[in-house]
Amino acid sequence: MLNHNAILVLGAGQLGMAMLRGLARRAAGDAGVSLSVLLRPAGPRSDDPRKQRDLAELQALGVRIVEGDLVAQSTAELAATFGRFDTVISCTGFVGGPGVQRKIAQAALAGGVGRFVPWQFGVDYDAIGRGSPQDLFDEQLDVRDMLRAQRATEWIIVSTGMFTSFLFEPSFGVVDLAGRRVNALGGWDTAVTVTTAEDIGELTAEILWAEPRIANQAVHVAGDTVTYGELAERVARELDIEIGRHVWTVPELERQLAAAPEDGMRKYRAVFAQGRGVAWEPARTFNAQRGIAVHGLTQWIRDNRPALRQAAGAQGA
């Protein structure tokens, strides 16, 4: 039985929807749990077909909609909303811009939330440290400092590595399917941990319900940990295509970033190329220790093979 039974998820994007699915499945045998999602006021009235599908799914899952705006509203206004819930899980990403993650954390603490899961579904920010090429990561460390400096609100950080799908994001440029090339960040032996959004949702729910209770710590999960050399091999093999290989060295990526210092993707490439805090051994993760099955990189490629082969201009499925 989950002690904190009124759960609010912030955002219904890729991770937010996956989180709500995972929570709904885990809460199915726990009648005292209620699920809500914070959406901007325009969200529930959108005519966008995809958003309408998401809203229909939320209704089917029994998720209540709470209206709010993480960017426009003040810390005090958000605290009043968050304070109605026992557990708040932030699935907002960095789209709100600088300062939003700090504001969300401040609101959770000011609202007296029982348990808070911040937007830290990514790399190990402690290991990376301050002053990395991705300046938004410093704000993540600010949030960790805030949480560690208090005792009233329990917190859990879930370190997931990169979203598996992000490796294949065209604008990120690592797996360039259109060009049939893999661009290694740093070198072919540089490793990266990846986890699918669906697995993150499932695993976060398991962490929340875990016994003995998990609190005030960072928990590492992983779908897979691969080198960029292994990534190139798996893409070529699973999609049955020839793959070119190129290395973006750390100095080269630093030069690219210096030429366009506000380019978010160049910041990400540079920090992942350094290889620090972006990969960990799957054997030491929460899911491995609990024997929870996850989707590795090869399985993700197979699950998405038709779309990936189409993006590579390959004939057939």
CORTALIN-V179569 format. One record per pair of residues at least 4 apart in sequence whose C-alpha atoms are under 8 Angstrom apart, sorted by sequence separation. I is the first residue (numbers start at 1). J is the second residue. D is the distance in Angstrom with one decimal. If there is no record, write none. Layout:
# CORTALIN-V179569
i->I j->J d->D
i->I j->J d->D
This chain:
# CORTALIN-V179569
i->12 j->16 d->4.1
i->13 j->17 d->5.9
i->14 j->18 d->6.4
i->15 j->19 d->5.9
i->16 j->20 d->6.2
i->17 j->21 d->6.2
i->18 j->22 d->6.2
i->19 j->23 d->6.1
i->20 j->24 d->5.9
i->21 j->25 d->6.2
i->22 j->26 d->6.2
i->23 j->27 d->5.9
i->24 j->28 d->6.1
i->26 j->30 d->7.8
i->27 j->31 d->7.2
i->39 j->43 d->5.9
i->40 j->44 d->7.9
i->41 j->45 d->7.7
i->42 j->46 d->6.2
i->47 j->51 d->7.4
i->48 j->52 d->6.2
i->49 j->53 d->6.2
i->50 j->54 d->6.3
i->51 j->55 d->6.1
i->52 j->56 d->6.2
i->53 j->57 d->6.2
i->54 j->58 d->6.1
i->55 j->59 d->6.2
i->56 j->60 d->6.2
i->57 j->61 d->6.2
i->58 j->62 d->6.3
i->59 j->63 d->5.8
i->69 j->73 d->5.6
i->73 j->77 d->6.0
i->74 j->78 d->6.3
i->75 j->79 d->6.0
i->76 j->80 d->6.3
i->77 j->81 d->6.6
i->78 j->82 d->6.0
i->79 j->83 d->5.8
i->80 j->84 d->7.1
i->81 j->85 d->7.9
i->92 j->96 d->7.8
i->94 j->98 d->7.8
i->96 j->100 d->5.9
i->99 j->103 d->6.3
i->100 j->104 d->6.2
i->101 j->105 d->6.3
i->102 j->106 d->6.1
i->103 j->107 d->6.1
i->104 j->108 d->6.2
i->105 j->109 d->6.3
i->106 j->110 d->6.0
i->107 j->111 d->5.8
i->108 j->112 d->6.4
i->109 j->113 d->6.2
i->124 j->128 d->6.5
i->125 j->129 d->6.0
i->128 j->132 d->7.0
i->131 j->135 d->6.8
i->134 j->138 d->7.9
i->135 j->139 d->7.5
i->136 j->140 d->6.9
i->137 j->141 d->6.6
i->138 j->142 d->6.4
i->139 j->143 d->6.3
i->140 j->144 d->6.4
i->141 j->145 d->6.2
i->142 j->146 d->6.3
i->143 j->147 d->6.3
i->144 j->148 d->6.1
i->145 j->149 d->6.1
i->146 j->150 d->7.0
i->147 j->151 d->8.0
i->162 j->166 d->6.8
i->163 j->167 d->7.4
i->164 j->168 d->7.7
i->165 j->169 d->6.6
i->168 j->172 d->7.5
i->169 j->173 d->6.7
i->170 j->174 d->7.7
i->176 j->180 d->5.7
i->177 j->181 d->6.3
i->184 j->188 d->5.9
i->186 j->190 d->6.2
i->195 j->199 d->6.6
i->196 j->200 d->6.3
i->197 j->201 d->6.3
i->198 j->202 d->6.3
i->199 j->203 d->5.9
i->200 j->204 d->5.9
i->201 j->205 d->6.4
i->202 j->206 d->6.4
i->203 j->207 d->6.1
i->204 j->208 d->6.2
i->205 j->209 d->6.3
i->206 j->210 d->5.8
i->209 j->213 d->7.4
i->210 j->214 d->6.5
i->226 j->230 d->6.0
i->227 j->231 d->6.3
i->228 j->232 d->6.2
i->229 j->233 d->6.4
i->230 j->234 d->6.1
i->231 j->235 d->6.1
i->232 j->236 d->6.2
i->233 j->237 d->6.1
i->234 j->238 d->5.8
i->235 j->239 d->5.8
i->236 j->240 d->5.5
i->237 j->241 d->7.0
i->248 j->252 d->6.2
i->249 j->253 d->6.2
i->250 j->254 d->6.1
i->251 j->255 d->6.2
i->252 j->256 d->6.3
i->253 j->257 d->6.2
i->254 j->258 d->6.1
i->255 j->259 d->6.3
i->256 j->260 d->6.6
i->257 j->261 d->5.1
i->263 j->267 d->6.5
i->264 j->268 d->6.4
i->265 j->269 d->6.2
i->266 j->270 d->6.1
i->267 j->271 d->6.3
i->268 j->272 d->6.1
i->269 j->273 d->6.0
i->270 j->274 d->6.6
i->271 j->275 d->7.3
i->272 j->276 d->7.4
i->275 j->279 d->7.2
i->280 j->284 d->8.0
i->281 j->285 d->7.3
i->284 j->288 d->6.6
i->285 j->289 d->6.2
i->286 j->290 d->6.1
i->287 j->291 d->5.9
i->288 j->292 d->6.2
i->295 j->299 d->5.8
i->296 j->300 d->6.3
i->297 j->301 d->6.3
i->298 j->302 d->6.3
i->299 j->303 d->6.0
i->300 j->304 d->6.2
i->301 j->305 d->5.6
i->304 j->308 d->6.2
i->305 j->309 d->5.9
i->306 j->310 d->6.1
i->307 j->311 d->6.2
i->308 j->312 d->6.3
i->309 j->313 d->6.3
i->310 j->314 d->5.6
i->11 j->16 d->5.3
i->12 j->17 d->5.0
i->39 j->44 d->7.4
i->46 j->51 d->6.8
i->47 j->52 d->6.7
i->58 j->63 d->5.2
i->59 j->64 d->7.4
i->68 j->73 d->7.4
i->73 j->78 d->6.5
i->108 j->113 d->5.5
i->132 j->137 d->7.3
i->162 j->167 d->7.7
i->167 j->172 d->7.2
i->168 j->173 d->7.5
i->169 j->174 d->7.8
i->170 j->175 d->7.2
i->175 j->180 d->7.8
i->176 j->181 d->5.1
i->185 j->190 d->7.0
i->195 j->200 d->6.7
i->208 j->213 d->7.7
i->226 j->231 d->6.5
i->235 j->240 d->7.8
i->236 j->241 d->5.1
i->248 j->253 d->6.3
i->257 j->262 d->7.9
i->261 j->266 d->7.9
i->271 j->276 d->8.0
i->283 j->288 d->5.6
i->284 j->289 d->6.7
i->287 j->292 d->4.9
i->288 j->293 d->7.9
i->295 j->300 d->6.3
i->309 j->314 d->5.1
i->310 j->315 d->7.2
i->10 j->16 d->7.0
i->11 j->17 d->8.0
i->27 j->33 d->6.3
i->46 j->52 d->7.1
i->58 j->64 d->7.6
i->82 j->88 d->7.0
i->132 j->138 d->7.7
i->147 j->153 d->7.9
i->166 j->172 d->7.3
i->167 j->173 d->8.0
i->168 j->174 d->6.8
i->169 j->175 d->7.4
i->170 j->176 d->6.2
i->175 j->181 d->6.3
i->176 j->182 d->5.9
i->184 j->190 d->7.9
i->208 j->214 d->7.1
i->235 j->241 d->7.9
i->236 j->242 d->5.8
i->257 j->263 d->7.1
i->260 j->266 d->7.9
i->261 j->267 d->7.8
i->272 j->278 d->6.4
i->282 j->288 d->6.7
i->283 j->289 d->7.1
i->287 j->293 d->7.2
i->309 j->315 d->7.4
i->310 j->316 d->8.0
i->9 j->16 d->6.8
i->94 j->101 d->7.8
i->130 j->137 d->7.4
i->131 j->138 d->6.8
i->167 j->174 d->6.1
i->168 j->175 d->5.1
i->170 j->177 d->7.8
i->175 j->182 d->4.7
i->176 j->183 d->7.5
i->207 j->214 d->6.8
i->236 j->243 d->5.7
i->287 j->294 d->7.7
i->301 j->308 d->7.7
i->309 j->316 d->7.8
i->310 j->317 d->7.8
i->43 j->51 d->7.6
i->70 j->78 d->7.2
i->108 j->116 d->6.9
i->130 j->138 d->5.4
i->147 j->155 d->7.0
i->167 j->175 d->6.2
i->168 j->176 d->7.3
i->174 j->182 d->5.5
i->175 j->183 d->6.5
i->235 j->243 d->7.7
i->309 j->317 d->6.7
i->129 j->138 d->7.6
i->168 j->177 d->7.9
i->174 j->183 d->4.8
i->257 j->266 d->5.4
i->9 j->19 d->7.8
i->68 j->78 d->7.7
i->173 j->183 d->6.9
i->174 j->184 d->6.4
i->256 j->266 d->6.9
i->257 j->267 d->6.5
i->306 j->316 d->7.7
i->9 j->20 d->7.3
i->24 j->35 d->7.5
i->44 j->55 d->7.1
i->130 j->141 d->7.5
i->174 j->185 d->7.4
i->232 j->243 d->7.0
i->306 j->317 d->4.8
i->23 j->35 d->7.9
i->125 j->137 d->6.7
i->129 j->141 d->7.8
i->305 j->317 d->7.0
i->105 j->118 d->7.0
i->232 j->245 d->7.4
i->253 j->266 d->7.1
i->257 j->270 d->7.6
i->20 j->35 d->7.7
i->125 j->140 d->7.0
i->126 j->141 d->7.0
i->125 j->141 d->6.5
i->253 j->269 d->7.0
i->254 j->270 d->6.2
i->101 j->118 d->7.9
i->253 j->270 d->5.4
i->101 j->119 d->7.3
i->203 j->221 d->7.7
i->88 j->108 d->7.5
i->120 j->140 d->7.0
i->250 j->270 d->6.5
i->250 j->273 d->5.9
i->199 j->223 d->7.5
i->249 j->273 d->7.3
i->250 j->274 d->6.6
i->12 j->37 d->7.2
i->71 j->96 d->6.2
i->82 j->107 d->7.1
i->83 j->108 d->7.3
i->88 j->113 d->7.1
i->248 j->273 d->8.0
i->7 j->33 d->7.4
i->9 j->35 d->7.7
i->11 j->37 d->6.5
i->12 j->38 d->7.8
i->37 j->63 d->6.8
i->39 j->65 d->6.8
i->41 j->67 d->5.2
i->70 j->96 d->7.6
i->78 j->104 d->7.6
i->82 j->108 d->6.1
i->87 j->113 d->6.3
i->93 j->119 d->6.5
i->195 j->221 d->7.7
i->5 j->32 d->6.1
i->6 j->33 d->5.8
i->7 j->34 d->6.1
i->8 j->35 d->6.1
i->9 j->36 d->6.2
i->10 j->37 d->5.8
i->11 j->38 d->5.8
i->12 j->39 d->7.2
i->35 j->62 d->7.2
i->36 j->63 d->5.0
i->37 j->64 d->6.3
i->38 j->65 d->6.2
i->39 j->66 d->6.2
i->40 j->67 d->5.5
i->41 j->68 d->6.3
i->79 j->106 d->7.9
i->86 j->113 d->5.5
i->87 j->114 d->5.9
i->88 j->115 d->6.5
i->89 j->116 d->6.0
i->90 j->117 d->6.2
i->91 j->118 d->7.7
i->92 j->119 d->6.7
i->195 j->222 d->5.3
i->196 j->223 d->6.7
i->2 j->30 d->7.6
i->5 j->33 d->4.3
i->6 j->34 d->5.0
i->7 j->35 d->5.1
i->8 j->36 d->4.8
i->9 j->37 d->4.7
i->10 j->38 d->4.9
i->11 j->39 d->5.9
i->35 j->63 d->5.1
i->36 j->64 d->4.4
i->37 j->65 d->5.2
i->38 j->66 d->4.7
i->39 j->67 d->5.1
i->40 j->68 d->5.1
i->41 j->69 d->7.4
i->75 j->103 d->6.0
i->79 j->107 d->4.3
i->83 j->111 d->4.3
i->85 j->113 d->6.4
i->86 j->114 d->4.9
i->87 j->115 d->4.7
i->88 j->116 d->5.0
i->89 j->117 d->4.6
i->90 j->118 d->5.0
i->91 j->119 d->5.7
i->194 j->222 d->6.1
i->195 j->223 d->4.3
i->1 j->30 d->6.3
i->4 j->33 d->7.9
i->5 j->34 d->6.2
i->6 j->35 d->6.3
i->7 j->36 d->6.2
i->8 j->37 d->5.4
i->9 j->38 d->6.3
i->10 j->39 d->7.2
i->34 j->63 d->7.6
i->35 j->64 d->6.4
i->36 j->65 d->5.7
i->37 j->66 d->5.9
i->38 j->67 d->5.6
i->39 j->68 d->5.9
i->40 j->69 d->5.1
i->71 j->100 d->6.5
i->75 j->104 d->7.3
i->78 j->107 d->5.7
i->79 j->108 d->5.9
i->82 j->111 d->5.8
i->83 j->112 d->5.7
i->84 j->113 d->7.9
i->85 j->114 d->7.8
i->86 j->115 d->6.3
i->87 j->116 d->5.7
i->88 j->117 d->6.2
i->89 j->118 d->6.1
i->90 j->119 d->5.0
i->193 j->222 d->6.3
i->194 j->223 d->5.7
i->195 j->224 d->6.5
i->6 j->36 d->7.9
i->8 j->38 d->7.0
i->36 j->66 d->6.7
i->38 j->68 d->6.0
i->39 j->69 d->7.2
i->70 j->100 d->7.2
i->78 j->108 d->7.9
i->79 j->109 d->7.7
i->81 j->111 d->7.7
i->83 j->113 d->5.6
i->87 j->117 d->7.8
i->89 j->119 d->7.6
i->162 j->192 d->7.4
i->164 j->194 d->4.9
i->193 j->223 d->7.4
i->194 j->224 d->5.4
i->2 j->33 d->7.6
i->75 j->106 d->6.9
i->76 j->107 d->6.6
i->79 j->110 d->5.8
i->80 j->111 d->6.0
i->82 j->113 d->6.6
i->161 j->192 d->7.1
i->162 j->193 d->6.2
i->163 j->194 d->5.5
i->164 j->195 d->5.2
i->165 j->196 d->7.0
i->193 j->224 d->5.7
i->194 j->225 d->6.2
i->75 j->107 d->5.2
i->79 j->111 d->4.3
i->161 j->193 d->4.8
i->162 j->194 d->4.7
i->163 j->195 d->5.2
i->164 j->196 d->5.1
i->193 j->225 d->4.2
i->78 j->111 d->8.0
i->79 j->112 d->8.0
i->160 j->193 d->7.3
i->161 j->194 d->5.0
i->162 j->195 d->6.4
i->163 j->196 d->5.5
i->164 j->197 d->7.7
i->192 j->225 d->5.6
i->193 j->226 d->6.5
i->70 j->104 d->7.3
i->76 j->110 d->7.7
i->160 j->194 d->6.7
i->161 j->195 d->6.5
i->163 j->197 d->6.4
i->191 j->225 d->6.6
i->192 j->226 d->5.7
i->124 j->159 d->6.2
i->160 j->195 d->5.9
i->191 j->226 d->5.3
i->192 j->227 d->6.3
i->121 j->157 d->7.5
i->122 j->158 d->7.8
i->123 j->159 d->5.8
i->191 j->227 d->4.0
i->192 j->228 d->7.7
i->17 j->54 d->7.7
i->24 j->61 d->6.5
i->102 j->139 d->6.9
i->116 j->153 d->7.0
i->118 j->155 d->7.8
i->120 j->157 d->6.1
i->121 j->158 d->5.6
i->122 j->159 d->5.3
i->123 j->160 d->6.4
i->124 j->161 d->7.5
i->190 j->227 d->5.3
i->191 j->228 d->6.3
i->98 j->136 d->6.8
i->101 j->139 d->7.1
i->102 j->140 d->7.9
i->105 j->143 d->6.5
i->114 j->152 d->7.6
i->115 j->153 d->5.6
i->116 j->154 d->6.3
i->117 j->155 d->5.7
i->118 j->156 d->7.5
i->120 j->158 d->6.3
i->121 j->159 d->5.2
i->122 j->160 d->4.9
i->123 j->161 d->4.6
i->189 j->227 d->5.3
i->190 j->228 d->6.2
i->101 j->140 d->7.3
i->114 j->153 d->5.2
i->115 j->154 d->4.5
i->116 j->155 d->4.7
i->117 j->156 d->5.1
i->118 j->157 d->6.6
i->120 j->159 d->6.4
i->121 j->160 d->5.4
i->122 j->161 d->4.5
i->123 j->162 d->6.8
i->188 j->227 d->6.3
i->189 j->228 d->6.4
i->21 j->61 d->7.5
i->99 j->139 d->7.3
i->102 j->142 d->7.1
i->106 j->146 d->8.0
i->112 j->152 d->7.3
i->113 j->153 d->6.1
i->114 j->154 d->6.1
i->115 j->155 d->5.4
i->116 j->156 d->6.5
i->117 j->157 d->6.0
i->121 j->161 d->7.2
i->122 j->162 d->5.6
i->160 j->200 d->7.2
i->188 j->228 d->4.9
i->189 j->229 d->6.4
i->98 j->139 d->7.7
i->102 j->143 d->5.7
i->105 j->146 d->7.7
i->112 j->153 d->6.7
i->115 j->156 d->7.7
i->117 j->158 d->7.7
i->122 j->163 d->7.6
i->187 j->228 d->7.2
i->188 j->229 d->4.5
i->12 j->54 d->8.0
i->94 j->136 d->7.9
i->101 j->143 d->7.1
i->105 j->147 d->7.8
i->188 j->230 d->8.0
i->20 j->63 d->7.9
i->109 j->152 d->7.7
i->185 j->228 d->7.3
i->109 j->153 d->6.4
i->184 j->228 d->5.4
i->184 j->229 d->7.5
i->158 j->204 d->7.2
i->182 j->228 d->8.0
i->182 j->231 d->8.0
i->182 j->232 d->5.9
i->225 j->279 d->6.4
i->225 j->280 d->6.9
i->225 j->281 d->6.9
i->225 j->282 d->6.6
i->156 j->214 d->7.4
i->224 j->282 d->6.6
i->156 j->215 d->5.7
i->157 j->216 d->7.9
i->159 j->218 d->6.8
i->188 j->247 d->7.2
i->223 j->282 d->7.6
i->155 j->215 d->5.8
i->156 j->216 d->5.5
i->157 j->217 d->6.3
i->158 j->218 d->5.9
i->159 j->219 d->6.0
i->160 j->220 d->6.2
i->161 j->221 d->8.0
i->187 j->247 d->5.7
i->222 j->282 d->5.7
i->238 j->298 d->7.4
i->154 j->215 d->5.9
i->155 j->216 d->4.8
i->156 j->217 d->5.5
i->157 j->218 d->4.4
i->158 j->219 d->5.0
i->159 j->220 d->4.7
i->160 j->221 d->5.2
i->161 j->222 d->7.0
i->180 j->241 d->7.8
i->182 j->243 d->6.8
i->184 j->245 d->7.6
i->186 j->247 d->6.6
i->187 j->248 d->7.1
i->221 j->282 d->7.3
i->154 j->216 d->5.7
i->155 j->217 d->7.0
i->156 j->218 d->5.9
i->157 j->219 d->6.0
i->158 j->220 d->6.0
i->159 j->221 d->6.2
i->160 j->222 d->5.7
i->180 j->242 d->7.0
i->181 j->243 d->5.0
i->182 j->244 d->6.3
i->183 j->245 d->6.1
i->184 j->246 d->6.2
i->185 j->247 d->6.4
i->186 j->248 d->5.7
i->187 j->249 d->6.5
i->239 j->301 d->7.9
i->156 j->219 d->7.3
i->158 j->221 d->7.1
i->180 j->243 d->5.2
i->181 j->244 d->4.3
i->182 j->245 d->5.2
i->183 j->246 d->4.8
i->184 j->247 d->4.7
i->185 j->248 d->5.3
i->186 j->249 d->4.5
i->222 j->285 d->6.5
i->238 j->301 d->6.9
i->180 j->244 d->6.2
i->181 j->245 d->5.6
i->182 j->246 d->6.3
i->183 j->247 d->5.5
i->184 j->248 d->5.8
i->185 j->249 d->6.5
i->186 j->250 d->5.2
i->220 j->284 d->7.9
i->221 j->285 d->4.8
i->234 j->298 d->6.7
i->238 j->302 d->6.8
i->181 j->246 d->7.3
i->183 j->248 d->6.3
i->185 j->250 d->7.5
i->220 j->285 d->5.2
i->221 j->286 d->5.5
i->222 j->287 d->7.3
i->219 j->285 d->7.6
i->220 j->286 d->6.1
i->221 j->287 d->6.0
i->235 j->301 d->7.4
i->239 j->305 d->6.6
i->219 j->286 d->6.7
i->238 j->305 d->7.7
i->148 j->216 d->7.6
i->239 j->308 d->7.5
i->239 j->309 d->6.1
i->223 j->294 d->5.5
i->224 j->295 d->7.7
i->222 j->294 d->8.0
i->223 j->295 d->5.5
i->224 j->296 d->5.0
i->223 j->296 d->4.9
i->224 j->297 d->6.1
i->241 j->314 d->7.6
i->8 j->82 d->7.7
i->223 j->297 d->7.2
i->16 j->91 d->5.2
i->15 j->91 d->6.0
i->16 j->92 d->7.5
i->8 j->85 d->6.4
i->7 j->85 d->5.9
i->10 j->88 d->7.4
i->13 j->91 d->7.7
i->6 j->85 d->5.1
i->7 j->86 d->6.1
i->8 j->87 d->6.2
i->9 j->88 d->5.9
i->10 j->89 d->6.1
i->11 j->90 d->7.2
i->12 j->91 d->7.5
i->13 j->92 d->7.6
i->6 j->86 d->5.2
i->7 j->87 d->4.7
i->8 j->88 d->4.8
i->9 j->89 d->4.8
i->10 j->90 d->4.7
i->11 j->91 d->5.5
i->192 j->272 d->7.7
i->5 j->86 d->6.3
i->6 j->87 d->6.3
i->7 j->88 d->5.9
i->8 j->89 d->6.3
i->9 j->90 d->5.9
i->10 j->91 d->5.4
i->11 j->92 d->5.3
i->4 j->86 d->5.1
i->5 j->87 d->7.4
i->7 j->89 d->7.6
i->9 j->91 d->6.8
i->10 j->92 d->6.1
i->4 j->87 d->6.1
i->190 j->273 d->7.1
i->192 j->275 d->7.5
i->185 j->269 d->6.6
i->191 j->275 d->6.6
i->203 j->287 d->7.1
i->185 j->270 d->7.6
i->190 j->275 d->6.0
i->193 j->278 d->6.3
i->186 j->272 d->7.8
i->187 j->273 d->7.5
i->192 j->278 d->5.5
i->193 j->279 d->4.5
i->185 j->272 d->6.6
i->186 j->273 d->4.2
i->191 j->278 d->7.5
i->192 j->279 d->4.6
i->193 j->280 d->6.4
i->185 j->273 d->4.4
i->186 j->274 d->6.4
i->191 j->279 d->5.9
i->192 j->280 d->7.8
i->185 j->274 d->8.0
i->186 j->275 d->7.5
i->172 j->265 d->5.9
i->171 j->265 d->7.3
i->199 j->294 d->6.2
i->199 j->295 d->7.2
i->172 j->269 d->7.5
i->196 j->295 d->7.0
i->195 j->295 d->7.5
i->195 j->296 d->7.5
i->194 j->297 d->7.6
i->4 j->114 d->7.1
i->4 j->115 d->7.5
i->162 j->278 d->7.8
i->161 j->278 d->6.0
i->161 j->279 d->6.7
i->134 j->264 d->7.6
i->177 j->308 d->7.4
i->135 j->267 d->8.0
i->180 j->312 d->6.2
i->134 j->267 d->4.8
i->164 j->297 d->7.0
i->178 j->311 d->5.9
i->179 j->312 d->7.3
i->133 j->267 d->5.3
i->134 j->268 d->6.0
i->177 j->311 d->5.9
i->178 j->312 d->4.9
i->133 j->268 d->7.4
i->177 j->312 d->4.6
i->178 j->313 d->6.9
i->134 j->270 d->7.8
i->164 j->300 d->7.7
i->133 j->270 d->6.2
i->134 j->271 d->6.4
i->133 j->271 d->5.6
i->132 j->271 d->6.5
i->128 j->276 d->5.7
i->127 j->276 d->6.6
i->128 j->277 d->5.1
i->127 j->277 d->4.8
i->128 j->278 d->8.0
i->126 j->277 d->7.6
i->125 j->277 d->6.7
i->124 j->277 d->4.8
i->123 j->277 d->6.1
i->124 j->278 d->6.3
i->123 j->278 d->5.1
i->123 j->279 d->7.7
i->22 j->198 d->7.4
i->26 j->202 d->8.0
i->19 j->197 d->7.9
i->23 j->201 d->7.1
i->18 j->197 d->6.0
i->19 j->198 d->7.2
i->22 j->201 d->4.9
i->23 j->202 d->7.0
i->26 j->205 d->6.4
i->18 j->198 d->4.9
i->21 j->201 d->7.0
i->22 j->202 d->4.4
i->26 j->206 d->7.4
i->18 j->199 d->8.0
i->19 j->200 d->7.1
i->20 j->201 d->7.1
i->21 j->202 d->7.8
i->22 j->203 d->7.8
i->15 j->197 d->5.4
i->18 j->200 d->7.5
i->19 j->201 d->3.8
i->22 j->204 d->7.8
i->23 j->205 d->5.3
i->14 j->197 d->6.9
i->15 j->198 d->7.4
i->18 j->201 d->5.1
i->19 j->202 d->6.9
i->22 j->205 d->6.0
i->18 j->202 d->7.8
i->15 j->200 d->7.7
i->19 j->204 d->7.5
i->15 j->201 d->7.1
i->19 j->205 d->7.7
i->2 j->208 d->7.5
i->2 j->209 d->5.7
i->1 j->209 d->7.1
